Amino acid sequence: MSTVPVLIAGQWRPSQSTGTFRVENPATGEQLPGEYPISSWADCDAALTAATEAAAVLRTLPREQIAKFLNRYADRLDARKAELVDLTHAETGLPKAPRLADVELPRTTGQLRQAAAAVLEGSWALPTIDTKINLRSVLGQLGPVVVFGPNNFPYAFSGAAGGDFAAAIAAGNPVIAKGHPLHAGTTRFLANEALEALKETGLPLATVQLVHRIEPATGLRLVSDPRTGGSGFTGSRGAGIKLKNASDAVGKPFYAELSSINPVVFFPGALKERGAKLSEEFAGSATLGGGQFCTNPGLIILFASDDTEKFIADVKTRFEAANPPVLLGKPVVRSLTEGVAALKAAGAQLLTGGAPVAGPACRHANTLFRVTGAEFLAKPHQLQTEMFGTASLLVVVRDLAEAAAVLNQLEGNLTGSLYTDTTGADDAAYTKLEPILRARVGRLLNDKMPTGVAVSPAMNHGGPFPATGHPGFTAVGIPASIRRFAALQCYDNVRAARLPVSLQDKNPNGKMWRLIDGQSSQGNVGG
Amino acid sequence: MSTVPVLIAGQWRPSQSTGTFRVENPATGEQLPGEYPISSWADCDAALTAATEAAAVLRTLPREQIAKFLNRYADRLDARKAELVDLTHAETGLPKAPRLADVELPRTTGQLRQAAAAVLEGSWALPTIDTKINLRSVLGQLGPVVVFGPNNFPYAFSGAAGGDFAAAIAAGNPVIAKGHPLHAGTTRFLANEALEALKETGLPLATVQLVHRIEPATGLRLVSDPRTGGSGFTGSRGAGIKLKNASDAVGKPFYAELSSINPVVFFPGALKERGAKLSEEFAGSATLGGGQFCTNPGLIILFASDDTEKFIADVKTRFEAANPPVLLGKPVVRSLTEGVAALKAAGAQLLTGGAPVAGPACRHANTLFRVTGAEFLAKPHQLQTEMFGTASLLVVVRDLAEAAAVLNQLEGNLTGSLYTDTTGADDAAYTKLEPILRARVGRLLNDKMPTGVAVSPAMNHGGPFPATGHPGFTAVGIPASIRRFAALQCYDNVRAARLPVSLQDKNPNGKMWRLIDGQSSQGNVGG
């Protein structure tokens, strides 16, 4: 059987590969059809050349055409939902419903459509006009964007269909997708629908390209090539940091989502008031999606008390009652096993789980660890090791001062949650800890678990390093996520006919918000 | 005589120094009063501790108070203008008037006042509210910001008073200023006025701190310390890249302005139409401020013709007629000499100048080089060496294709200018070159020289690497410049009383633009 082709310059063509790989069904261990290539630099080089040409065309197209592509692509995915979901289920073990068919795919097509709407409306680009000196600026094309998709969201974060993809296209850039090897068939399916949508809407066919897998050294070269505008990456901290360093060294934006253990603090009053409800809520969030969410609550801070012991016992029961999920693949089981080993080595007390489940399926027992605040403070670095899967560490602190000390040791995270009671008993404690947590997370929650990332304008799926590489940006939430893949382009004394439409005197659609002489306006220049 | 103190935690106190330095008058070579310390890590460590405490207070203060400080500081500088200008003139050789008193200081106090107005108005932070899911986000405090000021703008880019300073304070951060050793007395004067303004307006006194100079290794530690939120840097490419790498490695924003040669293309029609006017315009821009502007036109592209030969002869005459300016200090003469040597070594033909002027004053002859397009293309890297001073390279290309090839070799720049005629003769050439140049510069100009950076909302004083470290941001122009020094902070299901004022239901001033359920609004949530 011949090797699966790559998508370069509008053609599914044979890869110039350095090797091949197969995809396994993580529920059964069986190999799935298709031998996929590991692309050499030659494939990436050809993709960059084609993307550069596509970029030159894209910047001349009306934004309506880009919006049309995004919408058409979404429609095509909806139309082929059943087929796509079957394929992805076999590759990832994720449930067909509700997860893939009713949650992740609608979310993904919703993102594409929201991006299309933002492109049409146009305010995302912050057009700014100073009439007295004829100075005008707007966020514009960055150049070819490389998007590395992760293992855990085969649609919503896919390099060929997900949030970074939608944002990069919306900003007017071609995308070179690097698929994830654990669901290579899914990404291929997505990229092919994108290609058909490009054909239908008249965009350059190299606007979407796909390589299935590349060697690490090829990745470093790809993100730092002079033709590359920037990159989006969601994945492991180790690989992400190497790519980020290579990109940083040549001053190209690299938006990385790397690592997060999403601390949750249960204050004493909250546990006293509604401990049983909260243990259910926490266990539900921790086991959601097999614990394979970037926002999985991995570090729980509790105050020593009888209520806390009851909460822990209840959570343990729930973790043990829940069937260990099929994980996304062998590498996930391996990485979880390593994370668990790191916590054991750091002296954390194992309450339940702690080992893979034997058998052909990729499973790992639901796992709970426990340490005291003092123990955490003795080894804060090791005890923040991410365990990607259903595994959490409970930190039982002596008092508020110790809780503050623990929070002060935290690295940057995507989220942080504070649970307080409803009568005000926890208010003073909240006031003390909130500033410490606020500075260390992108999204601060009250009385709510972090899983569930709404695609909504106010969302921040970002946070201080190592959650991401820059605390000012979000990977989810339109219009903000689009601005990541744009360059600020100023036009000084440029003649009217040579300006992009968003900066011409006439408001291009009567809806675009522009800052004209310092005032927000949907009007034309000069009234 | 005792060593000049540093400003840490609201006190002018003795530095724990590793050495000392003096400031010289570059016009006379004489040493000026004051022996300044080179701060050890102990000074920086103490400043970071104090800044962290200041940050905790700053985030609780009403924004009116921060605005009051910025305005009061501006007022104080205006009030002491004569004294300040005398001091700076002695340290830098820059003319008292119009440059220091009538241009740079008003610009600087204007920046502080514009920042104050933006703080009061509040829209800069892009507050966003999704009412249905009670999700709210806003750009907020990043943490202590280190600002490294350059040699060439002792006020407008000063770490203790300039654009980065104003932006960082406006975003709610304390600033640790690293002064520039060539005008240490000026920065000390500025920081002291800031301190007095802090006292008058009740801000934490560690909101503004100053070290005069640090060893390179101390700088790397300072920008990457866990307490540091981010940094702003304007200065040399070598030092800046080392600091950027250290900061990038720990995922902290580092806004660097590093290097720019600001290409200018004179199309044939423009030279034919108004060659004499254009040679005057170019020579005026190239010699402005002793050529010591980040936007100095250093690379001029001309099309081989008699008009071009006439232009070059005219420019040469003007460069020779202009008195070589007093440069900012010996290091500037040294670096210019090195830049000139690099161009000589690359085989560029010297038309005039090319050596320092003998005598006690820091001067270098106005310098012009010339190469053909083919020569440029043979050594594009060496021939893009920045020559900081009155020195430019003229590249005479054979035709449009060669011009395009030259532009395709350019690194990222702050600006790029295209001069065309008024009858349309140059339009086709413009259409061909504009996309190439657009992708490589932050500000694209028509028929205008790049010097003169208006502090205006649409300004982009930024550009692709190595002009800066990230093409999405500007160092000049409010409100955009403020957003650099902010973290995106999301509040998910957070109770009303715990929200920052900008995210509460009631619009805090009835003027702040907020994105409420996807719609721009100056109203309250719920009407």
Interface residues (C-beta under 8 A of the other chain):
Chain A: A56 R59 S123 L126 T128 I129 D130 I133 L135 R136 S137 L139 Q141 L142 G143 K244 N245 D248 A249 V250 G251 K252 P253 G412 T415 Y430 E434 P435 R438 A439 G442 R443 L444 L445 N446 D447 K448 A454 S456 P457 A458 M459 N460 G462 P464 F465 P466 T468 G469 H470 P471 G472 F473 T474 G477 A480 R483 R484 A486 A487 L488 Q489 C490 Y491 D492 N493 V494 R495 R498 W513 L515 D517 G518 S520
Chain B: A56 R59 S123 L126 T128 I129 D130 I133 L135 R136 S137 L139 G140 Q141 L142 G143 K244 N245 D248 A249 V250 G251 K252 P253 G412 T415 Y430 E434 P435 R438 A439 G442 R443 L444 L445 N446 D447 K448 A454 S456 P457 A458 M459 N460 G462 P464 F465 P466 T468 G469 H470 P471 G472 F473 T474 G477 A480 R483 R484 A486 A487 L488 Q489 C490 Y491 D492 N493 V494 R495 R498 W513 L515 D517 G518 S520
